[in-house]
């Protein structure tokens, strides 16, 4: 099991209920692949983006720390790419 950190840029115009559902889907993708979410929280509300992403000029930043088997990271990236509410995701390993 490796430690990872993921930063998500999410559409800012989602309602509170849609945000909670999306955050649950993000966390469930890790748990589904035998991972454990150590910490997850909104890092920043409605920040202006340097350049538009999928015609959005602002984004909500969501930070998550988790552990996961190394072979499952490809499946998780694919699952996040399919969600239209996630504008961008960056997953890095932690030491």
C-alpha positions in Angstrom: 0.0 0.0 0.0 1.4 3.4 -1.1 0.5 6.8 0.3 -1.0 9.3 -2.2 -2.2 12.8 -2.2 -4.8 14.0 -4.7 -5.9 17.5 -5.5 -9.2 17.9 -7.4 -10.5 21.0 -9.2 -14.3 20.7 -9.1 -17.0 22.8 -10.8 -17.9 25.7 -8.5 -21.6 26.0 -9.3 -22.7 22.7 -7.7 -25.3 22.9 -5.0 -24.4 21.8 -1.5 -26.2 18.4 -2.0 -24.3 17.8 -5.3 -21.0 18.6 -3.6 -21.6 16.1 -0.8 -22.6 13.4 -3.4 -19.5 14.1 -5.5 -17.2 14.0 -2.4 -18.8 10.7 -1.5 -18.1 9.3 -5.0 -14.5 10.5 -4.9 -13.9 8.8 -1.5 -15.9 5.6 -2.5 -13.7 5.1 -5.6 -10.7 4.7 -3.3 -12.5 2.4 -0.9 -13.8 0.3 -3.8 -10.2 -0.4 -4.8 -9.1 -1.6 -1.3 -7.8 1.8 -0.3 -8.2 3.9 2.9 -9.0 7.6 2.9 -6.9 9.2 5.7 -8.0 12.8 5.3 -10.3 14.7 2.9 -11.4 18.3 2.9 -12.2 21.3 0.8 -8.9 23.1 0.4 -10.3 26.4 -1.2 -13.7 27.7 -2.2 -14.2 29.3 -5.6 -10.7 30.3 -6.8 -10.1 31.9 -10.1 -8.3 29.7 -12.5 -5.3 30.8 -14.5 -6.9 29.5 -17.7 -10.3 28.0 -18.4 -10.9 24.3 -17.8 -13.9 22.9 -19.7 -15.3 26.4 -20.1 -15.1 27.1 -16.3 -13.2 30.2 -15.1 -13.4 29.3 -11.4 -13.0 26.1 -9.4 -13.4 24.5 -6.0 -10.3 22.7 -4.7 -10.7 19.4 -2.8 -7.6 17.7 -1.2 -7.5 14.1 -0.2 -4.8 11.9 1.4 -5.2 8.1 1.0 -3.4 4.8 0.8 -4.0 2.4 -2.1 -2.3 -0.6 -3.8 -0.1 0.7 -6.6 -1.9 -1.2 -9.4 -5.3 0.4 -8.5 -4.2 4.0 -9.2 -4.8 3.6 -13.0 -8.4 2.5 -12.4 -9.0 5.4 -10.0 -7.7 8.0 -12.5 -10.0 6.5 -15.1 -13.0 6.7 -12.8 -12.2 10.4 -12.0 -11.7 11.3 -15.6 -15.3 10.0 -16.4 -16.9 12.3 -13.9 -18.0 15.6 -15.6 -18.0 17.5 -12.4 -14.3 17.0 -11.9 -12.4 19.5 -14.0 -8.9 18.3 -13.2 -7.1 15.9 -10.8 -3.5 15.5 -9.8 -2.4 12.4 -7.9 1.1 12.3 -6.3 2.9 9.9 -4.1 3.9 10.8 -0.6 7.0 9.6 1.2 
